[in-house]
Amino acid sequence: QVQLVESGGGLVQAGGSLRLSCDASGSIFSINIMGWYRQAPGKQRELVATITSGGNTNYADSVKGRFTISRDNAKNTVYLQMTSLTPMDTAVYYCIANLYWGKGTLVTVSS
């Protein structure tokens, strides 16, 4: 079992930045892929970004150039640095580790 706790969400104006964090605990030795998904109101959950234990990253086209995913394996933490935010980025952001999910953190971008 892996437990994931997200933090860093909140309200930000368009053009602003936020940094999300996700702390993993439990059977962390088994974690390869960590990342972030998001679900906007009335929409399906979608991939934002992932990172492997070796540092390989993958991004949704909608966030490339604006969001950066990083990982501290020593701290068992994954981060999502979000810049140039728009109202379209408003969503609940979920941390994932392999097949485990966090409970999500809300990001609201005002226009």
Order of alpha helices (4+ residues) and beta strands (2+ residues): beta-beta-beta-beta-beta-beta-beta-beta-beta-beta-beta
